[in-house]
Amino acid sequence: MFDLARLRVLHTVAGHGTLAAAAQALHLTPSAISQQMSKLEREAGCRLVERQGRRLRLTEEGLALAKHAQRILAAVEEAESDLDERRGQVLGTLSVGAFPTAARGLLPGALVSCAERFPDLRVHLREVEPYQALGRVAGGDLDVAVAQDWLNVPVAVPDRLRAGDIGSDPADVAFPADHPLASRASVALADLVDEPWIASTDGTICHDWLTTTFRNAGQEPKVVHQAAEFPTQLALVGAGLGLAVVPRLAGDAVPCGVRLVPVEPAMYRRIFAVWREEAARRPSVRAFVDTLRQQWTLRD
């Protein structure tokens, strides 16, 4: 009979492709992952993985067993959810991933509230970009992800995942204080296409939104600088180096010399939570998502 923990290792290796990435996801050492895979191969009586440089490739037998592992792990989680629901108790451990501005602006209050209301629930937070977080929920590395997308550039939620809205986050344009448009009551994004832009880094949702929005209008934004964190973007704006689109969740510490101006028509990004379908009945998942919504309401 296959060991459930080793099937989880195989499932994680299949999803991440390297021992190091799988080890990080499972909080084990690469050596421990290698040992577990060797034991699983002995249980299976065949080779399950082959090395290709730094990556691992599943053999045909490995792919077949990985598919079974996914179904087995999903069934186990569904059974756990069923029992949790019958007990009706909010307890256990919840692994949560959140994008940086939510991790800073939303999660601290939600974590404190959870600790006060549900003392038997332990929530562990990891800062993860939405694209990666959704995959890690689907792969079982995270129980819940707090993600975001823009209303005109939605993110595809993988199969077997459920999503629930937390709130809508308006965005403003950050101007240097001495910019001619900084004193306006509002601006139109289409009127700013010739301005130099400070964008999020390539491959992030916010960068994709900025470029897609302008391209849909037949324009190309003039991106002169890129920064992963909004405080860095705001610092560059304050130095007079360009403009930036800043969601209000990220505008909690606007430096001197920067003015935030609303956009007409208004721009919003959607803040939402994602969890696996088989975990939907877990009281801990429902309680945490409800706490996120309550915390968002308190922000407003």
C-alpha positions in Angstrom: 0.0 0.0 0.0 1.3 3.5 -0.9 2.2 5.8 1.9 0.0 9.0 1.8 2.8 11.3 2.7 4.9 10.0 -0.1 2.1 10.4 -2.6 1.9 14.0 -1.5 5.6 14.4 -2.2 5.1 12.9 -5.7 2.2 15.2 -6.3 4.3 18.2 -5.2 7.3 17.2 -7.3 5.0 16.8 -10.3 3.7 20.3 -9.8 7.0 22.0 -9.2 9.5 20.1 -11.3 12.5 20.4 -9.1 13.5 18.9 -5.7 14.3 22.3 -4.3 10.9 23.8 -5.2 9.1 20.8 -3.9 11.1 20.9 -0.7 10.4 24.6 -0.2 6.6 24.0 -0.7 6.6 21.1 1.8 9.0 22.7 4.2 11.5 19.8 3.9 15.0 19.5 2.7 15.8 18.4 -0.9 17.5 15.4 0.6 14.3 14.4 2.5 12.3 14.8 -0.7 14.8 12.6 -2.6 14.6 9.9 0.2 10.8 9.9 0.1 10.8 9.6 -3.7 13.2 6.6 -3.5 11.0 4.9 -0.9 7.9 5.5 -3.1 9.7 4.0 -6.1 10.5 0.9 -4.0 6.8 0.7 -3.1 5.8 1.1 -6.7 8.5 -1.3 -8.0 9.4 1.0 -10.9 11.2 4.3 -11.7 8.9 7.3 -11.2 11.2 10.2 -12.1 14.2 10.9 -14.3 16.6 13.8 -14.0 16.9 16.4 -16.9 19.6 18.8 -15.7 18.2 20.5 -12.6 14.7 19.5 -13.3 12.9 16.2 -12.8 10.8 14.5 -15.5 8.1 12.0 -14.5 8.3 8.7 -16.2 5.1 7.3 -17.8 4.6 5.3 -14.6 5.3 8.5 -12.5 2.7 10.4 -14.5 0.1 7.7 -14.0 0.7 7.5 -10.2 0.8 11.3 -9.9 -2.8 11.4 -11.4 -3.9 8.8 -8.9 -2.2 10.7 -6.1 -4.1 13.9 -7.0 -7.4 12.1 -6.8 -6.4 10.3 -3.6 -5.3 13.5 -1.9 -8.5 15.3 -3.0 -10.6 12.5 -1.6 -8.7 12.7 1.7 -9.2 16.4 1.9 -12.9 16.1 1.1 -13.2 13.5 3.9 -11.5 15.8 6.3 -13.7 18.7 5.2 -16.8 16.5 5.8 -15.7 15.6 9.3 -14.8 19.2 10.1 -18.2 20.3 8.9 -19.9 17.7 11.0 -18.0 18.9 14.1 -18.6 22.5 13.2 -15.4 23.6 14.9 -13.0 26.2 13.5 -9.6 24.6 14.3 -6.4 23.2 12.8 -3.9 24.9 10.6 -4.5 27.0 7.6 -1.8 28.0 5.1 -2.6 31.3 3.4 -0.8 33.1 0.6 -1.4 36.8 -0.2 0.0 39.3 -2.6 2.2 42.0 -1.1 -0.2 44.9 -0.6 -2.9 42.6 0.9 -0.2 41.0 3.1 0.6 44.5 4.4 -2.7 46.3 4.3 -5.4 43.6 4.9 -3.9 40.5 6.5 -2.5 41.9 9.8 -6.0 42.9 11.0 -7.6 39.6 9.7 -4.9 37.5 11.4 -5.5 39.3 14.7 -9.2 39.0 14.4 -8.9 35.2 13.7 -6.6 34.7 16.7 -9.2 36.5 18.9 -12.3 34.7 17.5 -10.9 31.3 16.8 -8.1 30.5 19.3 -7.8 26.9 18.1 -7.1 28.0 14.5 -3.5 28.6 13.5 -3.0 30.6 10.3 0.4 30.8 8.6 0.8 33.7 6.1 3.1 33.6 3.1 3.6 36.6 0.7 3.0 35.2 -2.8 2.1 36.9 -6.1 -1.4 35.9 -7.4 -0.2 34.0 -10.5 1.9 31.7 -8.3 -0.5 31.6 -5.4 -3.4 30.2 -7.5 -1.1 27.4 -8.7 0.0 26.6 -5.2 -3.6 26.4 -4.0 -4.4 24.0 -6.8 -1.3 22.0 -6.0 -2.1 21.7 -2.3 0.8 23.9 -1.0 -1.6 26.6 0.2 -5.1 26.3 1.6 -6.3 29.8 0.7 -4.9 32.5 -1.6 -5.8 36.2 -1.4 -5.5 37.3 -5.0 -6.4 40.2 -7.2 -7.2 41.0 -10.8 -8.5 44.0 -12.7 -12.1 44.1 -13.9 -11.0 44.5 -17.6 -8.1 41.9 -17.3 -9.6 39.0 -15.3 -7.4 36.2 -14.0 -8.5 32.6 -15.0 -9.1 30.5 -11.9 -7.9 26.9 -12.4 -10.4 24.0 -12.4 -11.2 22.5 -9.0 -10.8 25.9 -7.3 -13.5 28.1 -5.9 -13.3 31.9 -5.6 -15.1 34.4 -3.4 -15.0 38.2 -3.7 -13.5 40.2 -0.8 -13.9 43.7 -2.1 -13.2 46.2 -4.9 -10.1 48.4 -4.6 -10.1 51.7 -6.5 -6.9 53.0 -8.1 -5.5 56.5 -8.5 -2.7 58.0 -10.5 0.3 59.2 -8.5 1.7 62.5 -9.8 4.7 64.5 -8.7 3.3 67.4 -6.7 4.5 70.0 -9.2 3.0 68.2 -12.2 0.5 70.4 -14.1 -2.3 67.8 -13.6 -1.6 67.1 -9.9 -4.2 69.6 -8.7 -7.0 68.3 -10.8 -10.1 66.7 -9.2 -9.7 63.7 -11.6 -7.9 62.7 -14.8 -8.6 60.4 -17.7 -6.1 57.6 -18.1 -6.3 58.0 -21.9 -5.0 61.6 -21.6 -1.8 60.4 -19.9 -0.5 58.0 -22.6 2.5 60.3 -23.5 3.6 60.5 -19.9 6.5 58.4 -18.5 5.2 55.5 -16.4 6.6 53.7 -13.5 5.1 50.2 -13.7 5.2 47.0 -11.7 7.7 44.4 -12.8 7.1 42.2 -15.9 4.9 39.1 -15.4 2.8 40.7 -12.6 -0.9 41.3 -12.8 -0.5 45.1 -12.4 2.1 45.3 -15.2 -0.1 43.2 -17.4 -3.1 45.4 -16.6 -1.3 48.7 -17.5 0.1 47.5 -20.8 -3.2 45.8 -21.8 -5.3 48.8 -20.9 -3.3 51.1 -23.1 -3.0 48.6 -25.9 -6.7 48.1 -25.9 -7.1 51.8 -26.5 -4.6 51.6 -29.4 -1.7 53.1 -27.4 1.5 51.9 -25.9 2.5 53.1 -22.4 5.9 54.7 -22.2 7.3 52.6 -19.3 10.6 54.1 -18.1 11.0 52.4 -14.7 9.8 49.2 -13.1 9.5 48.4 -9.4 7.9 45.4 -7.6 6.7 47.4 -4.6 4.3 50.3 -4.6 6.3 52.3 -2.0 9.3 52.2 -4.4 7.1 53.3 -7.2 5.8 56.2 -5.1 9.4 57.2 -4.2 10.2 57.3 -7.9 7.1 59.4 -8.6 8.2 61.8 -5.7 11.5 62.2 -7.4 9.8 63.4 -10.5 10.6 60.4 -12.7 7.2 59.5 -13.9 3.6 58.6 -13.0 2.2 55.4 -11.5 -1.2 53.7 -11.0 -1.6 53.0 -7.3 -4.5 51.0 -5.8 -5.7 52.6 -2.6 -4.8 49.5 -0.6 -1.2 50.3 -1.6 -1.6 54.0 -0.9 -1.3 53.9 2.8 2.1 55.7 3.0 2.2 58.4 0.3 5.5 60.4 0.6 5.7 64.2 0.5 5.8 65.5 -3.0 3.3 63.0 -4.4 -0.4 63.6 -5.1 -2.9 60.9 -5.8 -5.6 61.9 -8.3 -8.7 59.8 -9.0 -9.3 58.5 -12.5 -12.5 58.9 -14.5 -14.0 56.5 -15.4 -13.0 54.9 -12.1 -10.6 51.9 -12.2 -11.0 49.0 -9.8 -9.2 45.8 -9.1 -11.0 42.9 -7.5 -9.7 41.4 -4.3 -10.8 37.8 -3.9 -10.0 34.6 -2.1 -9.4 31.2 -3.7 -9.6 27.7 -2.1 -9.9 24.1 -3.3 -13.3 22.8 -4.1 -12.9 19.8 -1.8 -12.1 22.2 1.1 -15.1 24.4 0.6 -17.0 22.9 3.6 -14.2 23.3 6.0 -15.3 25.6 8.8 -11.8 27.1 9.1 -11.8 28.1 5.4 -15.2 29.7 5.6 -14.3 31.4 8.9 -11.1 32.9 7.4 -12.8 34.1 4.2 -15.6 35.7 6.3 -13.0 37.4 8.5 -11.3 38.8 5.4 -14.6 40.3 4.2 -15.2 41.8 7.6 -11.8 43.3 7.7 -12.3 44.8 4.3 -15.5 46.4 5.5 -13.7 47.8 8.5 -11.2 49.4 6.1 -13.9 51.2 4.3 
